[in-house]
Amino acid sequence: MPDLQDGESVEVKGSAKLPYVLKNTGGVYSCTCPAWRNQSVAIERRTCKHLRSYRGEQAEQDRIGGELPARAKPSDSSANSNAPALLLAHTWENDSDLTDWWMSEKLDGVRAYWDGKVFLSRQGNVYHAPDFFVAGLPEVPLDGELWLARKAFQRCVSIVRRQDKSDHWRQIRFLAFDLPTATGPFEERYEALRDSLSSSKPPFAELHQHERCRGLDHLREELARVEALGGEGLMLRQPGSRYEAGRSTTLLKVKTFHDAEARVLEHLPGTGRHKGRLGALDVELADGTRFSIGTGFSDAQREAPPAIGSVVTFRYQELSDRGVPRFPSFVRVQQEAKLATSAPPVEKSSQAVSGKPSGKQTVKPPRAEKVSVSRYFEFVEGNSAKFWEISSQGNEVTVRFGRIGTEGQTQVKSLSDAEAANQHVEKLVGEKTKKGYVETQAAKE
C-alpha cells in the first residue's frame, strides 16, 4: 500500500466537489474530510475511510494502536434511526491478490440483520417473519441473507415483504455469515457464529459456508462452478478483518469478467494522487460505443500511457442496456491488433476471470448517443420496488427513474463541461446510495 513520508500530502477523490487532502505531519496523519475533523478524540488517534483506503486497514490500526472506530453512518435526516450499521462490499476489479481470503457464494436474496428479536432491512424496516421462522435464533445480532434459491430473487422479495406472517416463509432460509457486534477478526467471529447456531439449532437458519481461496485458479474454478449453477458470483473477505459499518475494501464481490478490445481516442488527465499523469483512457469499440477505462494501470503505464490510436484489451463484467461495458479494467496493449470497423453487431468470445471461454456474447450497437458513463441502481424495500439509472454524454447528464418493470421517466441536465457532468454524476450517485439504492445489473430475473 502507498504511504506518506513526513511532510508529504496527497489529494484523494471523495464525495465532495473538491478532493480531500491527506497529510503526514510528524507521524500524525490527517484528512480534510468532515469525518476526520469532527471526531472527538486526539488528532493522533483519528482516522477516516480515505486514510484507510490509501494506507490500508492494518496500517491504520497499527498506527492508532487499537481497534478502528466504526465508520459513521450517513447523516441523512430522512434515514431510519433503526437502520443497522452493516458491513458493505466493494467490487473486485482484478487489482488485488485474493489468495488466502475467505470465499463464499454471493447470495441472490435479501440482506437481513437479526437484532436478537426481529429481522431488519438495510434501512431499518422490519421483516415480519413468523414465530416458527425465528424459533431458536440466538438473542444476539446476526448478519446474513434471507434466501430462497438461485435465480429466485423476486419471489424471495415478495415473500419477505409480506406482513401476514404466512406459511410462505417456510420456503425461506436465513443464511448467517457474521456476528456484527462481536470484536475480533473474522475467523473468531465466524467460529463463534458456528458455535451459536450449533447450540441453538434454529430450524430455518444455517451457517453460510466459507472456504479459503487458494489462489487465482481456485477463484476461477469456484466462480465458474457457482455461475454454472445459476449463482451470482462470489464474496471474498480479507483474513483477520474487523466488522465495520459502511463499504470496506476488506469485503469484495466478484463476478464474471469478459475481455474485449477498444481503440484509444484520448488521454484523460488524472486527479488526486494521479494528478499530472494519466487518469483514464477515452476509448471506442468497433461499433462506436465510447466510454472510459480508469483502472488496471500500473504507475509506469500512467506515466507513459498507450498511444492514441492504439488498440487495448480491457476486462469488464457485463454490458449496460445501452451496450456500455460495466467496470472496465485495462489489461494490455495489442501490439499488432486491428480493431474491426464493421457496423453490424460484433460477436466477442466472453471470458470469465478464469481466462476460459464461457460462450458468446453479442455486443449490440449502441443507441444514437455515445454514452461515457452508465450506472443502474435498484431500491426494493417494503412496498417500494424502484430503479434509478444515470448516464453522461459530454456535458449532459441523463437520469431515468421509476418503478421496476416500467420505462420510467427521463430527465436531462446540461452542465458547463464534461468534468462538471462527471462530478454531478458522482454527487447524485452518492445521494442515492445513502438512501439505500444498490448498484446492480440492468435486470434481475
N, C-alpha and C positions, 0 to 999 in steps of 0.2 A: 504493500500500500504506500502511496505518497506521504510525505511529511514535510513540515515547515521547519527550517532552521531558525535560530534566534534572530528576530528582527524581520523575518520574511512574512509576506502576506500573499493571499491569492483570492481571486473573485470566483464565486460559485453561483450557479443559477438557482433561484428559489422561487417562491410563489409570488414575490413582489415584482414590480416592473423593472427595478434596477437590481443587479446582482448583489448578493451579500459578500462581505469581506471576512475571510478567516485570517487570523494573525497569531503569531507566536512572539510574545514579549517576555523574555527571560524564563521561558518554560510555562508561562501562563497563556493558554490558548483561548482566544475569544472569537466571537462571531457577531456581526451587526444585526442579526435577526432578532425579532421580538422575543422569541422563546429563550434565547440566551440572556438577553438584557433583563428579563422580568423574573428570573429565578431568585428565590430568597435564600441563597447560600453564598458562601465566599466565592469570589471570582475564580480562584484557582480550582474550585470543585464544580464549576459549571460546565455543562456540555450541551449539545443540541444535535439534531439529526444531520445537520450539514457537516459538523465535525466528525460525527460517527461515520458518515458515508465517505468522507475524504480520507480520514486516518484509519478507519476500521474500528469495529466494535471492541475488539480485545485491547487495542492500543488505548482507546479512551477509558476503558475500565481500569487498565493498569495505571493510567495517568491520575485518575481521581481517587484511586486507592479503595475501591469498593464497588458495590452494586451500582449499575447505571440507573438513574431515575427513569420512571416510566415516561414515555413521550406524552406530551399534552394532547388532550382531545381537542377537536375544533371548538372554537368559541362561538359558533353559530348559535344565536339566541333562540332559533327555532328548533334546535336539536332536542331530542328527548333526553331528559336527565337520567332516565333508566338505561340508556344505551351502554352496553358493556364495552370495556376498553379491550378490543380484540387485536391480536397479532395478525397483520395482513401481509400478503406476499407481493414481491416484485416478480417481473418476468425475466427469466434467464435469457440472455442474449448472446450465448456462446462466448462469453468474455471471462469466464472463471472456471477453474477446475473443481468439479464436484465429487472427486474421489473421497471416500470415507464419509460423505454426507448421508443423512438418513432419508431413505427414499420410500415413498408411498404413492398409491394411485390418487390422482386428483378426482374427487368425487363430484358427480353432476347432480348435486342435491341442494339443500337449503342450509346455510350456515346457521347454527343454533348454539346458544350459550345457556347451559343449565346452571342456575344460580343457587341450587340446593332445594328449590321449591317449585319453580316454573321454568319453562323454556322461553328465552328472549331472542328476538331477531337482532340483527346488527344495529337497528335503530332503536331498540329497547321495547318493541312491541311484543306482547305475549302471544305465544303459540298455545292454543287451548288443547293441550294433549289430555286424553282421558286418564282416569286414575289407573287403569290397568297398564297403560303405557309407561307411566312414571314409577310404577311399583318397583322397589328395590334399588332405585338410583340413590347414590350416596348424597348426604347433605352437605356436599362441598361443590364449589363451582367446577364445571367441566366444559371444555371447548370441543365442539365436534360438528357433525353434519347429520341432518335428518335426510335419510336416503331411501329411495325406493328401488331403483335398478338403473343400469346404464341406459342412456337414451330415454329416460322417463322423467325428465326434469319438470315438464309442465304438469304431469299427473301428480308428481310429488308436491308441487306448489299448491295445486288445487285441494289436496288433502290437508296439508298442514295449515292452510289459511282458513279452514272451516272452524266455526265456533260452536258446533253442536256436540263435540267430543264423540264423534261417531265411531263405529267399528271399522271404518276405512283406515284408521290409524294402525290396524293390525298388519297392514301391508308395509308399514314404515319401520325402519331400524335407525337407532341413533348410534352412529359410529363415532366414538370419542377418540380424540388424538392428543389432548393436552390437559394439564391442570393449571389454569391461568393464574391462580393466586399462590401457587407454590413457588418457593425460592429454589435456587439451584439450577444446574444445567439441564438440558432437555433429557439426557439419559436418566437422571434421577427422577424427574417428573414423570417420564414415561413408565418407569418401573413402579412408581407409586400409584399411577393410574391403573396399571395392570393388577396390582395387589388389591386396590379398592374394588374394581369390578369383579375380580375373582371371589372376593369375600361376600359381596352383596348379591351377586348373581341376578342382575336385573334381566327379565325375560326379553325385553325389546332393545337392549343396549349391548354393545360389544366394543372391544378394543380395535381400533383401526391399525392394521398391521404395517410395520415399517421394517426395512432391512438396509444394511449398509451398502452404499454404492461402491462397487469395486473398481470403478473407472469408466471411461467413456464407452467402451464396448459393452459393459454391463448396462449402462444407462440406455444405450441404443436398443439392446435386446428387450429390456423391460418396457421401454416406450412402445416398441413395435408390438409386443405381446398385449399390452393394455389397449392400445388403439385397435388392434385386430378384434378384440372382444367388444368394441364399441365404447371404450372409455375415453375420457377427455385428454388425459395426459398424466403427468407425474408432478408430485410436490417433493421438494428437497429441503431438508432442514440442516443447518450447519451444526456439526457436533459441538457440544459444550455451550450452545447458545441459550440465552435467557429469554423468558417470555416478556415482551414489551408491547405497549399499546401503539398501534399505528403500523404503517408499512415499514418493513425491515428487510435489509439485504441478507438476513440470516434465514429467510424463508423465500424460496423461489419456486415458480411454477414453470414447467417445461412441457412444450407441445411440439408436434412435428414441424420441422423446418423443410423448406424446399429451396433448391438452387435455381438461379436464372441469371441472365446476362442483361446488361444495360450499357448504353453509351454515355460517357461523361460530357455534360454540357457546360458546367460552370463549377468553380470552386467557391463555396460559401464560407465567409470568414468566421472564425471561432470567437467565443466569448469566455469569460472566466479564466480557467487555467489553460484554455486553448487559444486565448487572445494572441493575435499575431501570427497564427498558423491556421491550418485547415480546420473548419468546424464541421462541414458536411459537403458531400458531393451532390450537386443537382444533376440528375441522370434521367434518361428516357429509354423506355422499352421500344422494341421494334414496332409495336402497334401505336406508338405515340404517347403512351401513358407516361407522365412526368411526375417525379417525386424526388425526395432527398434521402440520402444514406448518411447517417451521422455517427454510427457506432461500428466497432470492429477494427478500427485503425490502430496501428502502433504509433508511438511518438515519432519514429522515423518517417512513417508514411504521412503523418500530419505535417511534418516539416517539408517533405518532398512528395506531394500527392500525385495520384495518377494523372497523366496528361489529359487536357481537354481533347475530346475526340477518341480517346482510348476506350476499349470495352472492358468492363469489370464484371466479375462474378460476385453476386450477393446472395445472401441467405434470408429467407423470410418465412413467416408462419402460415399465412393464408392471404387470400385476396379479399378486399372490401367489395361491397356490392357495385362499386364503380371500377373494379379491376385494379385497384391500387394495392401493391404489396404491403402487408402489415408487418411492423417490427423488422425492417430491412437491416441487414448487417453485412458490412464489407468482408469479402473472403480473399480475393486476389485480383490481379490484373491479368487479362487474357493476352498473352504475348502476340499471337498471330490470329486471334479470333476475329471473325466478321459478324456483325450483327445483321440479322435478316431485316429486309426493308419492305417486305410484302405487307399489304394492308389487311388481308384476312386474318382471322384468329390464329394465334401462334400456339402450337401444342408443345409444351415443355415436359420433360420427364421430371416428375416430382420426386424429391429425395428427402427422406427423413434425416434427422440429426445423425442417424446411423451411417449415412452415406450409401445406403442400399436402395435400389429402385422400389418405389411403393405405388406404381401405377402412373397414369397420365393425368395431367390437369390442363384444361383448356383455359388459356388466358384470353378473356373476352375483350373485344375492342372497347375502349372507354367511351363515355358519352362525349358530347362535343367539347366540353371544357376539359382543360388539363388540370387535374387536382394534385396538389403537392402534399396535402395533409388530409387524412380522412380517419376519424375515430368514432366508434359506436359504443353507446352505453345503455344499460337497462336498469330499471328500478322496479323490483317486484316485492311488494310489501302490503299486507292487509288486503284491501280491495283494489289496490293500485297495481297496474302492470304497464309501465310506460317505457318508451325508448327515447333516446336523445342522441343525435348524430351531428358532428361538426366537421367541416372541411374548409380548406382555404385554397384560393387560386389567386396568386399575385397579391393585390391589396384588398381582395374581397373575402369575407368570411360568411359561409353559409351554414345555417343551423336548421335541422329538420327534427321535429319532435311530435309526439302523440302517443296514443295507446298502441301497444304491441299488436301487430297484425293489421294495422291500418297504414295508409300512406302518410298520415300526419300533416302538419303544417310546415311551411318553409319560410325562413326569414333570411335576408341578405343584408350585410352591413359592409360599407366601404370604409377602409382606413387610409391613412396617409401614404403608406408604402407596405411592402411585403413584410418587413421586420415588425412593423406595428401590428399587422394582421396576425403574425405568429404569436406575438405577446398577448394579443386579445384572445387567441385560441387557448393558450395556457391558462389565462385568467379564468375563462369560462369553464374549462375542464376542472380546475381546482375547486370552483364553486359547486359544480355538480357532484364531484366525488365526496365533498364534505356533506352533501345532502343524502349520500348513500347510493348514488348511481355507481354501477360496476361496469368497467370496460369489458366487452365480450365480443364474440363474433356477431355478424350481422343477423343471424337467425339461429334459433335453437329449435331442435326437433323434439 
